[in-house]
Amino acid sequence: MKKKLLLYLIAFTAVITAYQCNSKDDGPVKDPQIITNPPPEEPQKEGTFNYKTFEKQHLAFGTGHSQTAEKTVEFPTDIDQVQSIKMYVQFGCPCNIWDMFANVQVKDPKTNQWYEIGRYITPYGKDSSPLARGLEFDVTDFKSILTGTTELRIFTEVWSSDGWLVSVDFDYIYGKPDFKYSAITPILQYNSNSLAGVPYGESHKFDLEKTISLPTNTESTHIRSIISGWGHATPNDAGGRGCAEWCFRTHQIKIDHQDAFQHVLGPIGCADNPIKDQRGNWKPDRAGWCPGMAVPTRIDVLKNFKAGTSFVFEYYFEPWVNNMQSPVENKQAFYALSNFIVVKSNSPIEKATVSD
């Protein structure tokens, strides 16, 4: 019996040895493949983060003063997680007595061109303290530029040494944006000051027509405009309303030579301004702006666009002829104008191109 068991063991050992020798896998033994799931996406960042830029910057005119100040600041770089950006402008005394053109600009680092992101008119000799945070501007359209190292500029068209103490801060509000990516391109910018705008009611050489080409992955697009008029040119409208500060007008944006959007420059409620008891004629309604208020930003959404195509943009003023008979020294009327084309997508997107 023991002899038979020994023979069985010898036979079994021989079979195992033969199998190992005849195996086709002559290489080293490989570790078993481990399949892992991709890491989960990081949760959407939430909350509001404040960034201060200019703080009580004195803007004035005369020896040792300047109407302009520039500053380089650091903004967030995770801009694709930002839902919106709000800008707040405060102005303190010494308070200049006149209602004057003022704005905030950001420099495009790729073109070195300055973009107007908000415009306001100073009040008559009153600070912005009735407003908890000052004037508010939605500047989300510029978030592709308001990121990382950023150059800002503030300007107030003041002509005396008192001037204003100007502060600017930004709220970056995190959350899911409507589209992950956006880009902005200027169409027209005749807005360096109140008298650098387009002359109204007379012949001029300002180019108000451009061709705009959209990127192939455009999913949404709109035009962003700011416009304010200056001057007391004649003939006056009813009630002694000279142009272009007082005369109510309707402007048109034409797309491919057809009326597409109206900009009504009419009353916006000057007497209801929280910055009350100004030291000048602040209550009567101007044409689309008020002393001590932000100049309205006008958003026109293009609904029937085709990605990857082009269209012709034209800014068109309501017809009127300046008779140059105004009793004031400057007999002209001007419209300070800025228009931008904004494109959005859920895939990385380049700017729209604007050409003559």
Residue frames relative to the residue before (quaternion, step in Angstrom):
aa qw qx qy qz dx dy dz
M 1.0000 0.0000 0.0000 0.0000 0.00 0.00 0.00
K 0.6652 0.4928 -0.3054 0.4705 3.58 0.93 -0.87
K 0.6261 0.5424 -0.3378 0.4470 3.55 1.07 -0.73
K 0.6534 0.5119 -0.3125 0.4619 3.58 1.01 -0.86
L 0.6518 0.5149 -0.3215 0.4546 3.64 0.95 -0.80
L 0.6294 0.5375 -0.3267 0.4563 3.57 1.04 -0.78
L 0.6425 0.5206 -0.3231 0.4601 3.60 1.01 -0.81
Y 0.6320 0.5356 -0.3306 0.4521 3.59 1.01 -0.79
L 0.6662 0.5089 -0.3038 0.4527 3.60 0.92 -0.89
I 0.6411 0.5165 -0.3259 0.4647 3.59 1.03 -0.80
A 0.6560 0.5160 -0.3115 0.4544 3.58 0.96 -0.84
F 0.6571 0.5189 -0.3115 0.4494 3.61 0.94 -0.88
T 0.6476 0.5202 -0.3120 0.4612 3.58 1.01 -0.84
A 0.6414 0.5325 -0.3191 0.4507 3.58 1.01 -0.76
V 0.6442 0.5236 -0.3231 0.4544 3.58 1.00 -0.82
I 0.6614 0.5072 -0.3098 0.4575 3.59 0.91 -0.91
T 0.6557 0.5161 -0.3105 0.4553 3.60 0.95 -0.88
A 0.6498 0.5191 -0.3175 0.4556 3.58 0.97 -0.81
Y 0.6427 0.5300 -0.3273 0.4459 3.58 0.98 -0.84
Q 0.6767 0.4942 -0.2991 0.4565 3.55 0.96 -0.91
C 0.6702 0.5070 -0.3069 0.4467 3.59 0.97 -0.76
N 0.7207 0.4401 -0.2423 0.4778 3.59 1.07 -0.70
S 0.4158 0.7150 -0.4765 0.2979 3.62 1.22 0.03
K 0.4413 -0.7085 0.4920 0.2476 3.61 -1.01 0.90
D 0.6399 0.5075 -0.3349 0.4700 3.66 1.17 -0.37
D 0.0520 -0.8377 0.5435 -0.0126 3.55 -0.01 1.33
G 0.5790 0.6072 -0.3738 0.3956 3.62 1.27 -0.18
P 0.7128 -0.4339 0.3259 0.4444 3.51 -1.30 -0.05
V 0.5787 -0.5825 0.4398 0.3637 3.52 -1.16 0.49
K 0.2918 -0.7795 0.5348 0.1455 3.58 -0.80 1.07
D 0.5141 -0.6178 0.4936 0.3323 3.50 -1.20 0.67
P 0.5455 -0.6146 0.4395 0.3627 3.59 -0.99 0.61
Q 0.5102 -0.6520 0.4710 0.3046 3.60 -1.07 0.80
I 0.1670 -0.7826 0.5948 0.0766 3.55 -0.89 1.01
I 0.2083 -0.7816 0.5801 0.0956 3.57 -0.65 1.10
T 0.0622 -0.8053 0.5896 -0.0014 3.56 -0.72 1.13
N 0.4725 -0.6483 0.5159 0.3005 3.56 -1.14 0.58
P 0.5614 -0.5906 0.4373 0.3804 3.63 -1.09 0.60
P 0.5801 -0.5893 0.4127 0.3818 3.57 -1.09 0.61
P 0.5364 -0.6305 0.4405 0.3474 3.59 -0.99 0.68
E 0.5687 -0.5908 0.4437 0.3614 3.56 -1.16 0.63
E 0.5362 -0.6133 0.4666 0.3446 3.53 -1.14 0.70
P 0.5240 -0.6401 0.4443 0.3439 3.61 -0.94 0.75
Q 0.5919 -0.5775 0.4340 0.3575 3.54 -1.16 0.70
K 0.4178 -0.6961 0.5284 0.2483 3.56 -0.84 1.03
E 0.0866 -0.8050 0.5867 0.0183 3.55 -0.96 0.84
G 0.5802 0.5912 -0.4398 0.3471 3.52 -1.30 0.33
T 0.3989 -0.6876 0.5571 0.2401 3.55 -1.36 0.19
F 0.0962 -0.7972 0.5959 0.0043 3.55 -0.82 1.07
N 0.2442 -0.8054 0.5317 0.0949 3.56 -0.72 1.12
Y 0.0851 -0.7814 0.6178 0.0206 3.55 -1.07 0.87
K 0.2261 -0.7779 0.5759 0.1099 3.56 -0.67 1.12
T 0.1601 -0.7862 0.5918 0.0770 3.56 -1.02 0.82
F 0.8036 0.0672 -0.0180 0.5911 3.62 -0.08 -1.21
E 0.0452 -0.7912 0.6098 0.0116 3.58 -0.99 0.84
K 0.8325 -0.1755 0.0501 0.5231 3.54 -0.46 1.33
Q 0.1746 0.7914 -0.5514 0.1976 3.54 0.88 1.05
H 0.3197 -0.7694 0.5214 0.1845 3.59 -0.64 1.12
L 0.0365 -0.7698 0.6371 -0.0122 3.56 -0.73 1.15
A 0.2044 0.7627 -0.5797 0.2012 3.57 -0.69 1.13
F 0.4075 -0.6986 0.5353 0.2435 3.57 -1.33 -0.01
G 0.6306 0.5239 -0.4085 0.4013 3.53 -1.09 0.79
T 0.7704 -0.3588 0.2460 0.4660 3.56 -1.31 -0.01
G 0.8340 0.1683 -0.1515 0.5031 3.54 -0.80 1.07
H 0.6842 0.4457 -0.2821 0.5037 3.60 1.26 0.00
S 0.1163 -0.7743 0.6151 0.0923 3.54 -1.31 0.26
Q 0.4582 -0.6677 0.5172 0.2770 3.55 -1.15 0.67
T 0.7523 0.3546 -0.1543 0.5334 3.58 1.29 -0.40
A 0.0045 0.7620 -0.6470 -0.0268 3.55 -1.23 0.58
E 0.1608 -0.7779 0.6023 0.0785 3.56 -1.13 0.73
K 0.0008 0.7962 -0.6043 0.0293 3.55 -1.15 0.63
T 0.2797 -0.7277 0.6020 0.1728 3.56 -1.15 0.74
V 0.0389 -0.8111 0.5820 -0.0440 3.55 -0.77 1.11
E 0.3738 -0.6967 0.5617 0.2438 3.55 -1.34 0.24
F 0.0779 -0.7907 0.6073 0.0037 3.54 -0.76 1.14
P 0.6798 -0.4864 0.3318 0.4374 3.65 -1.19 0.26
T 0.3415 -0.7347 0.5519 0.1976 3.55 -1.24 0.55
D 0.6190 0.5238 -0.3568 0.4639 3.64 1.20 -0.27
I 0.0520 0.8799 -0.4699 0.0471 3.50 0.98 1.00
D 0.5881 0.5899 -0.3733 0.4084 3.62 1.16 -0.48
Q 0.6736 0.4655 -0.2989 0.4901 3.60 1.25 -0.22
V 0.5504 0.6140 -0.3859 0.4137 3.57 1.32 -0.03
Q 0.3282 -0.7629 0.5308 0.1689 3.55 -0.78 1.05
S 0.7915 -0.1168 0.1011 0.5914 3.58 0.97 -0.83
I 0.2099 -0.7421 0.6234 0.1292 3.54 -1.34 0.42
K 0.1012 -0.7797 0.6167 0.0382 3.56 -0.86 1.01
M 0.1825 -0.7630 0.6129 0.0939 3.56 -1.05 0.85
Y 0.1296 -0.7854 0.6035 0.0462 3.57 -1.03 0.87
V 0.1113 -0.7898 0.6027 0.0244 3.56 -0.89 1.02
Q 0.0694 -0.7768 0.6257 0.0137 3.54 -0.85 1.07
F 0.0674 -0.7898 0.6084 0.0397 3.59 -1.07 0.70
G 0.1042 -0.8167 0.5676 0.0042 3.51 -0.81 1.11
C 0.6174 -0.5637 0.4089 0.3658 3.53 -1.33 0.21
P 0.3668 -0.0425 -0.9231 -0.1069 1.52 -2.43 0.70
C 0.2799 -0.8056 0.5121 0.1019 3.55 -0.77 1.11
N 0.3647 -0.7388 0.5276 0.2070 3.56 -0.54 1.18
I 0.5391 -0.6943 0.3963 0.2651 3.56 -1.00 0.87
W 0.7245 0.4722 -0.2439 0.4389 3.62 1.17 -0.48
D 0.4698 -0.6342 0.5411 0.2902 3.53 -1.34 0.53
M 0.0729 0.8414 -0.5212 0.1229 3.57 -0.27 1.27
F 0.6224 -0.5502 0.4435 0.3366 3.51 -1.34 0.59
A 0.1163 0.7740 -0.6162 0.0875 3.61 -0.99 0.87
N 0.0501 0.8145 -0.5776 0.0219 3.58 -1.11 0.58
V 0.3198 -0.6860 0.6153 0.2203 3.52 -1.47 0.11
Q 0.0802 -0.8076 0.5842 0.0085 3.57 -0.95 0.91
V 0.1907 -0.7398 0.6309 0.1354 3.54 -1.32 0.43
K 0.3701 -0.7363 0.5215 0.2213 3.59 -1.03 0.76
D 0.3754 -0.6837 0.5803 0.2340 3.55 -0.99 0.91
P 0.3651 -0.7743 0.4635 0.2285 3.64 -0.45 1.11
K 0.6377 0.5390 -0.3331 0.4381 3.60 1.19 -0.41
T 0.7912 0.2785 -0.1366 0.5271 3.59 1.03 -0.76
N 0.3371 -0.7507 0.4824 0.3002 3.60 1.29 -0.37
Q 0.4682 0.6580 -0.4506 0.3805 3.57 1.18 0.50
W 0.3838 -0.7198 0.5334 0.2236 3.55 -1.03 0.84
Y 0.1772 -0.7776 0.5991 0.0713 3.57 -0.98 0.96
E 0.3727 -0.7104 0.5504 0.2311 3.57 -0.89 0.93
I 0.1265 -0.8225 0.5520 0.0529 3.59 -0.59 1.12
G 0.8026 -0.0319 -0.0016 0.5956 3.59 1.23 -0.25
R 0.1054 -0.7864 0.6077 0.0344 3.56 -1.10 0.77
Y 0.0333 0.7823 -0.6218 0.0173 3.55 -1.12 0.66
I 0.3492 -0.6906 0.5848 0.2432 3.52 -1.35 0.22
T 0.4427 -0.7052 0.4779 0.2799 3.59 -0.75 0.99
P 0.4756 -0.6538 0.4959 0.3170 3.60 -1.14 0.54
Y 0.5772 -0.5498 0.4623 0.3885 3.54 -1.34 0.12
G 0.8674 -0.2131 0.1177 0.4340 3.56 -0.32 1.27
K 0.6276 0.4884 -0.3661 0.4833 3.64 1.05 0.65
D 0.4125 -0.7090 0.5088 0.2612 3.58 -1.06 0.73
S 0.6140 -0.5902 0.4003 0.3382 3.57 -1.33 0.11
S 0.3180 0.8047 -0.4660 0.1846 3.62 1.24 0.21
P 0.5876 0.5602 -0.4115 0.4141 3.69 1.02 -0.40
L 0.6791 0.4085 -0.2793 0.5421 3.61 1.23 -0.32
A 0.5112 -0.7000 0.3999 0.2979 3.59 -0.56 1.19
R 0.8132 0.1639 -0.0724 0.5538 3.58 0.96 -0.85
G 0.6043 -0.5505 0.3630 0.4472 3.57 1.23 0.14
L 0.7297 -0.3696 0.3102 0.4844 3.55 -1.24 -0.45
E 0.2519 -0.7810 0.5589 0.1188 3.57 -0.98 0.90
F 0.0527 -0.7791 0.6247 -0.0059 3.56 -1.05 0.92
D 0.2952 -0.7070 0.6080 0.2082 3.57 -1.03 0.79
V 0.0192 -0.8266 0.5608 -0.0436 3.59 -0.47 1.23
T 0.2206 0.8134 -0.5095 0.1736 3.59 1.20 0.53
D 0.5870 0.6010 -0.3719 0.3949 3.60 1.05 -0.68
F 0.7234 0.4334 -0.2369 0.4824 3.61 1.15 -0.55
K 0.3664 0.7833 -0.4650 0.1898 3.60 1.19 0.17
S 0.5731 0.5730 -0.3933 0.4344 3.63 1.16 -0.34
I 0.7068 0.3955 -0.2435 0.5336 3.61 1.28 -0.34
L 0.6734 0.4732 -0.2872 0.4900 3.58 1.11 -0.68
T 0.5258 0.6025 -0.4091 0.4396 3.56 0.73 1.12
G 0.8111 0.1904 -0.1626 0.5287 3.58 -1.04 0.77
T 0.7754 -0.2564 0.2350 0.5270 3.56 -1.11 -0.71
T 0.0134 0.8339 -0.5408 0.1090 3.57 -0.48 1.25
E 0.2591 -0.7529 0.5871 0.1459 3.56 -1.04 0.86
L 0.0946 -0.7924 0.6025 0.0119 3.55 -0.88 1.04
R 0.1043 -0.7704 0.6256 0.0651 3.53 -1.27 0.52
I 0.1089 -0.7613 0.6338 0.0830 3.56 -1.09 0.76
F 0.0661 -0.7955 0.6022 -0.0063 3.56 -1.10 0.78
T 0.0217 0.7576 -0.6523 0.0002 3.54 -1.12 0.77
E 0.3410 -0.7638 0.5193 0.1748 3.57 -0.72 1.12
V 0.2100 0.7805 -0.5454 0.2222 3.53 0.53 1.26
W 0.2139 -0.8186 0.5275 0.0769 3.57 -0.97 0.88
S 0.6774 0.3995 -0.3304 0.5219 3.58 1.05 0.75
S 0.6372 -0.5925 0.3590 0.3376 3.55 -1.27 0.37
D 0.5367 0.6109 -0.4323 0.3897 3.62 1.19 -0.10
G 0.0197 -0.8730 0.4868 0.0240 3.57 0.74 -1.06
W 0.5206 -0.6201 0.5051 0.2989 3.52 -1.28 -0.64
L 0.3056 -0.6817 0.6236 0.2302 3.55 -1.32 0.43
V 0.0924 -0.8485 0.5209 -0.0154 3.56 -0.24 1.32
S 0.0503 -0.7700 0.6360 0.0052 3.56 -1.01 0.96
V 0.0696 -0.7900 0.6091 0.0033 3.57 -1.08 0.81
D 0.0873 0.7803 -0.6177 0.0437 3.57 -0.93 0.88
F 0.3005 -0.7634 0.5582 0.1236 3.54 -1.27 0.55
D 0.2001 -0.7288 0.6401 0.1385 3.56 -1.17 0.73
Y 0.1501 -0.7493 0.6402 0.0789 3.56 -0.84 1.07
I 0.1295 -0.8157 0.5636 0.0163 3.55 -0.44 1.28
Y 0.2358 -0.8074 0.5312 0.1016 3.55 -0.46 1.26
G 0.3462 0.6820 -0.5829 0.2742 3.53 -1.17 0.79
K 0.6651 -0.5006 0.3541 0.4261 3.57 -1.24 0.12
P 0.3007 -0.7646 0.5363 0.1934 3.65 -0.59 1.08
D 0.6435 -0.5114 0.3822 0.4223 3.57 -1.25 0.28
F 0.7570 0.0080 -0.0175 0.6532 3.57 1.17 -0.70
K 0.5535 -0.6607 0.4008 0.3106 3.55 -1.01 0.84
Y 0.8022 0.1995 -0.0757 0.5576 3.60 1.03 -0.79
S 0.0369 0.7806 -0.6236 0.0187 3.55 -1.20 0.61
A 0.0756 -0.7675 0.6342 0.0550 3.55 -1.32 0.34
I 0.1713 -0.7977 0.5753 0.0569 3.57 -1.13 0.69
T 0.0767 -0.7881 0.6107 -0.0022 3.54 -1.07 0.89
P 0.4181 -0.6918 0.5121 0.2904 3.63 -0.88 0.78
I 0.2755 -0.7234 0.6085 0.1746 3.56 -1.14 0.73
L 0.7702 -0.0727 0.0877 0.6275 3.55 0.76 -1.13
Q 0.0565 0.7721 -0.6327 0.0164 3.57 -1.11 0.73
Y 0.1486 0.7375 -0.6361 0.1713 3.52 -0.18 1.37
N 0.4127 0.7514 -0.3668 0.3614 3.52 0.68 1.17
S 0.3380 0.7645 -0.5043 0.2168 3.62 1.07 0.44
N 0.7669 -0.1272 0.0363 0.6280 3.60 1.26 -0.39
S 0.7383 -0.4488 0.2624 0.4297 3.58 -1.25 0.14
L 0.7382 0.4022 -0.2229 0.4936 3.59 1.08 -0.68
A 0.5886 0.5655 -0.3735 0.4408 3.61 1.28 0.12
G 0.4701 0.6855 -0.4346 0.3468 3.55 1.28 0.18
V 0.6995 -0.4416 0.3573 0.4336 3.53 -1.36 -0.17
P 0.4237 -0.6875 0.5161 0.2852 3.64 -0.76 0.95
Y 0.2247 -0.7900 0.5625 0.0948 3.56 -0.90 0.98
G 0.8224 0.2464 -0.1954 0.4740 3.53 -1.00 0.93
E 0.7293 0.2974 -0.2234 0.5743 3.58 1.24 0.35
S 0.6090 -0.5472 0.4117 0.4002 3.56 -1.22 0.31
H 0.0326 0.7922 -0.6071 0.0537 3.58 -1.11 0.69
K 0.4458 -0.6964 0.5048 0.2478 3.56 -1.32 0.20
F 0.3773 0.7231 -0.4908 0.3066 3.59 1.21 0.39
D 0.3438 -0.7417 0.5455 0.1847 3.55 -0.90 0.99
L 0.0624 -0.8279 0.5573 -0.0084 3.60 -0.48 1.20
E 0.6736 0.4459 -0.2979 0.5086 3.60 1.24 0.23
K 0.0295 0.7973 -0.5987 0.0713 3.57 -0.86 1.05
T 0.3425 -0.6878 0.5919 0.2433 3.54 -1.33 0.37
I 0.1423 -0.8006 0.5813 0.0309 3.56 -0.80 1.09
S 0.1173 -0.7842 0.6080 0.0396 3.58 -0.87 1.02
L 0.2877 -0.7872 0.5307 0.1261 3.56 -0.76 1.11
P 0.5351 -0.6078 0.4696 0.3517 3.62 -1.08 0.63
T 0.6148 -0.5979 0.3803 0.3462 3.56 -1.17 0.61
N 0.7372 0.3867 -0.2435 0.4976 3.62 1.11 -0.45
T 0.2845 0.7660 -0.5239 0.2404 3.61 1.16 0.52
E 0.1275 -0.7994 0.5849 0.0512 3.57 -0.86 1.02
S 0.7767 0.0269 -0.0251 0.6287 3.58 1.25 -0.39
T 0.0425 0.8011 -0.5960 0.0349 3.58 -1.06 0.68
H 0.0442 0.7891 -0.6120 0.0286 3.56 -1.14 0.69
I 0.3987 -0.6762 0.5682 0.2469 3.53 -1.36 0.35
R 0.1692 -0.7716 0.6097 0.0659 3.55 -0.92 1.00
S 0.0026 -0.8288 0.5566 -0.0567 3.60 -0.68 1.10
I 0.0443 -0.7317 0.6776 0.0587 3.53 -1.29 0.58
I 0.0894 0.7991 -0.5878 0.0884 3.59 -0.86 0.94
S 0.0913 0.7687 -0.6301 0.0612 3.55 -1.06 0.83
G 0.3258 -0.7705 0.5261 0.1531 3.54 -1.06 0.86
W 0.1246 -0.7791 0.6129 0.0427 3.51 -1.26 0.61
G 0.6501 0.5336 -0.3830 0.3820 3.55 -1.17 0.57
H 0.2649 -0.7443 0.5965 0.1414 3.54 -1.34 0.45
A 0.1632 0.8317 -0.5078 0.1540 3.53 1.00 0.93
T 0.3118 -0.7500 0.5644 0.1472 3.54 -1.25 0.62
P 0.4952 -0.0464 -0.8562 -0.1399 1.57 -2.46 0.57
N 0.5180 -0.6529 0.4648 0.2988 3.55 -1.10 0.77
D 0.4583 -0.5997 0.5693 0.3259 3.50 -1.31 0.41
A 0.7196 -0.4012 0.3203 0.4675 3.57 -1.31 0.09
G 0.7767 0.2992 -0.2468 0.4962 3.55 -1.00 0.86
G 0.5626 -0.6388 0.3697 0.3724 3.57 1.26 0.28
R 0.3802 0.7461 -0.4663 0.2851 3.55 1.18 0.57
G 0.1832 -0.7962 0.5723 0.0708 3.55 -0.40 1.28
C 0.4499 -0.6893 0.5087 0.2525 3.55 -1.30 0.34
A 0.6968 -0.1958 -0.6710 -0.1610 1.53 -2.11 1.26
E 0.4157 0.7131 -0.4737 0.3070 3.61 1.25 0.29
W 0.8242 0.3008 -0.1082 0.4675 3.55 0.85 -0.97
C 0.6459 0.5590 -0.3390 0.3941 3.62 1.02 -0.65
F 0.3596 -0.7359 0.5336 0.2107 3.58 -0.71 1.08
R 0.0234 0.8125 -0.5773 0.0783 3.55 -0.83 1.04
T 0.2519 -0.7256 0.6144 0.1804 3.55 -1.32 0.39
H 0.1484 -0.7868 0.5968 0.0525 3.56 -0.69 1.14
Q 0.2745 -0.7593 0.5711 0.1483 3.55 -1.25 0.43
I 0.1898 -0.6764 0.6861 0.1889 3.49 -1.30 0.53
K 0.1702 -0.7845 0.5920 0.0720 3.52 -0.73 1.11
I 0.1419 -0.7547 0.6363 0.0732 3.56 -1.06 0.85
D 0.8189 -0.0744 -0.0175 0.5688 3.57 -0.60 1.20
H 0.7011 -0.5272 0.2377 0.4172 3.54 0.96 1.12
Q 0.6233 0.4857 -0.3584 0.4972 3.59 1.23 0.40
D 0.5503 -0.6040 0.4553 0.3535 3.59 -1.04 0.80
A 0.0694 -0.8245 0.5616 0.0007 3.57 -0.76 1.05
F 0.8126 0.0263 0.0325 0.5813 3.59 0.90 -0.92
Q 0.2599 -0.7563 0.5817 0.1485 3.56 -1.08 0.77
H 0.1278 -0.7417 0.6520 0.0918 3.54 -1.16 0.74
V 0.1546 -0.8018 0.5748 0.0529 3.55 -0.37 1.27
L 0.1332 -0.7761 0.6142 0.0527 3.56 -0.63 1.14
G 0.2728 0.7561 -0.5270 0.2760 3.50 0.10 1.41
P 0.7835 -0.3141 0.2201 0.4890 3.60 -1.21 -0.34
I 0.0662 -0.7870 0.6107 0.0566 3.58 -1.11 0.71
G 0.6686 -0.5647 0.2936 0.3846 3.59 1.18 0.48
C 0.0505 0.8414 -0.5360 0.0473 3.60 0.80 0.95
A 0.6673 0.5224 -0.3134 0.4286 3.60 0.94 -0.81
D 0.6702 0.4931 -0.2928 0.4710 3.60 1.23 -0.38
N 0.3786 0.7397 -0.4784 0.2838 3.57 1.27 0.09
P 0.4618 -0.6896 0.4773 0.2887 3.64 -0.80 0.93
I 0.6265 0.4697 -0.3493 0.5147 3.62 1.18 -0.42
K 0.0022 -0.8557 0.5126 -0.0704 3.52 0.24 1.36
D 0.8039 0.3282 -0.2230 0.4431 3.52 -1.43 -0.02
Q 0.1757 0.7917 -0.5565 0.1805 3.54 0.94 0.93
R 0.5160 -0.6740 0.4542 0.2707 3.53 -1.21 0.56
G 0.7116 0.3583 -0.2598 0.5457 3.56 0.93 0.94
N 0.7236 -0.4499 0.3251 0.4102 3.56 -1.36 -0.14
W 0.1096 0.8730 -0.4657 0.0944 3.60 0.66 1.15
K 0.6439 0.5898 -0.3321 0.3567 3.64 1.05 -0.59
P 0.6514 0.5295 -0.3645 0.4031 3.68 0.82 -0.79
D 0.5065 -0.6776 0.4533 0.2809 3.56 -1.04 0.85
R 0.2745 -0.7130 0.6267 0.1535 3.51 -1.03 0.96
A 0.6070 -0.5440 0.4333 0.3846 3.55 -1.37 -0.07
G 0.8661 -0.1066 0.0154 0.4881 3.54 0.02 1.35
W 0.7708 0.1998 -0.1902 0.5742 3.63 1.17 0.36
C 0.1753 -0.7736 0.6004 0.1016 3.55 -1.33 0.29
P 0.5562 -0.5821 0.4588 0.3758 3.61 -1.12 0.53
G 0.8265 0.2038 -0.1716 0.4959 3.56 -0.88 0.99
M 0.6675 0.4502 -0.3114 0.5048 3.59 1.21 0.42
A 0.5679 -0.5531 0.4771 0.3794 3.54 -1.31 0.34
V 0.4245 -0.6425 0.5635 0.2992 3.57 -1.09 0.69
P 0.5127 -0.6897 0.4000 0.3185 3.63 -0.66 1.03
T 0.3026 -0.6937 0.6229 0.1979 3.53 -1.19 0.71
R 0.1921 -0.7968 0.5688 0.0680 3.56 -0.76 1.08
I 0.1277 -0.7998 0.5861 0.0219 3.58 -0.74 1.15
D 0.0318 -0.7933 0.6074 -0.0267 3.58 -0.72 1.12
V 0.2208 -0.8071 0.5408 0.0858 3.57 -0.44 1.29
L 0.2938 -0.7364 0.5841 0.1740 3.56 -0.86 0.99
K 0.1904 -0.8379 0.5065 0.0719 3.58 -0.41 1.21
N 0.7790 0.3338 -0.1708 0.5026 3.59 1.02 -0.69
F 0.2954 0.7690 -0.5143 0.2387 3.57 1.06 0.74
K 0.2444 -0.7269 0.6153 0.1823 3.55 -1.34 0.28
A 0.4489 -0.7009 0.4855 0.2675 3.56 -0.67 1.12
G 0.8031 0.2812 -0.2191 0.4774 3.56 -1.05 0.80
T 0.6473 0.4906 -0.3295 0.4814 3.60 1.25 0.15
S 0.4032 -0.7009 0.5408 0.2318 3.55 -1.37 0.11
F 0.0317 -0.7755 0.6285 0.0511 3.54 -1.27 0.39
V 0.4528 -0.6693 0.5208 0.2754 3.57 -1.29 0.39
F 0.1848 -0.7648 0.6135 0.0673 3.53 -0.90 1.08
E 0.0646 0.7781 -0.6243 0.0256 3.58 -1.05 0.75
Y 0.2222 -0.7358 0.6209 0.1539 3.57 -1.04 0.83
Y 0.0998 -0.8337 0.5420 -0.0343 3.53 -0.63 1.22
F 0.2629 -0.7718 0.5648 0.1275 3.58 -0.80 1.08
E 0.5523 -0.5824 0.4800 0.3542 3.55 -1.17 0.64
P 0.5078 -0.6844 0.4202 0.3119 3.63 -0.74 0.98
W 0.2115 0.7208 -0.6348 0.1809 3.51 -1.10 0.91
V 0.2169 -0.7844 0.5696 0.1150 3.61 -1.04 0.72
N 0.3477 -0.7248 0.5657 0.1838 3.55 -0.85 1.05
N 0.2570 -0.7942 0.5313 0.1447 3.60 -0.68 1.08
M 0.3853 -0.7622 0.4465 0.2669 3.59 1.34 0.06
Q 0.4940 0.6636 -0.4185 0.3746 3.60 1.13 0.67
S 0.3446 0.7550 -0.4994 0.2486 3.61 1.22 0.21
P 0.4659 -0.6932 0.4703 0.2850 3.63 -0.98 0.75
V 0.5875 0.5790 -0.3833 0.4156 3.63 1.21 -0.24
E 0.6733 -0.5273 0.3339 0.3964 3.56 -1.23 0.48
N 0.7437 0.2945 -0.1875 0.5701 3.60 0.88 -0.93
K 0.1859 -0.8411 0.5043 0.0610 3.56 -0.32 1.26
Q 0.5717 0.6204 -0.3683 0.3907 3.60 1.26 0.05
A 0.2749 -0.7008 0.6278 0.1981 3.51 -1.44 0.22
F 0.0813 -0.8118 0.5782 0.0054 3.60 -1.02 0.82
Y 0.1616 -0.7373 0.6435 0.1272 3.53 -1.25 0.59
A 0.2296 -0.7426 0.6164 0.1259 3.58 -0.65 1.17
L 0.0373 -0.8492 0.5181 -0.0950 3.53 -0.49 1.27
S 0.0826 0.7537 -0.6520 0.0079 3.54 -1.14 0.74
N 0.0096 -0.7740 0.6327 -0.0209 3.56 -1.04 0.91
F 0.0655 -0.7847 0.6162 0.0153 3.56 -1.06 0.83
I 0.2673 -0.7154 0.6153 0.1954 3.55 -1.24 0.51
V 0.1362 -0.7910 0.5959 0.0265 3.57 -0.77 1.13
V 0.0690 -0.7815 0.6195 0.0283 3.58 -0.92 0.94
K 0.1126 -0.8013 0.5870 0.0248 3.57 -1.09 0.80
S 0.0630 0.7816 -0.6175 0.0626 3.54 -1.24 0.59
N 0.4395 -0.6587 0.5318 0.3003 3.55 -1.29 0.27
S 0.6577 0.3627 -0.3220 0.5764 3.56 1.31 0.30
P 0.6569 -0.5182 0.3363 0.4322 3.63 -1.06 0.57
I 0.0937 -0.8281 0.5523 -0.0186 3.57 -0.79 1.06
E 0.3733 -0.6982 0.5713 0.2164 3.54 -1.17 0.75
K 0.6450 -0.5107 0.3901 0.4134 3.56 -1.28 0.22
A 0.4978 -0.5444 0.5580 0.3801 3.52 -1.32 0.27
T 0.3381 -0.7214 0.5608 0.2255 3.58 -1.16 0.53
V 0.1628 -0.7718 0.6120 0.0582 3.54 -1.08 0.88
S 0.0354 0.8080 -0.5832 0.0756 3.57 -0.73 1.06
D 0.5942 -0.5719 0.4318 0.3653 3.55 -1.31 0.40
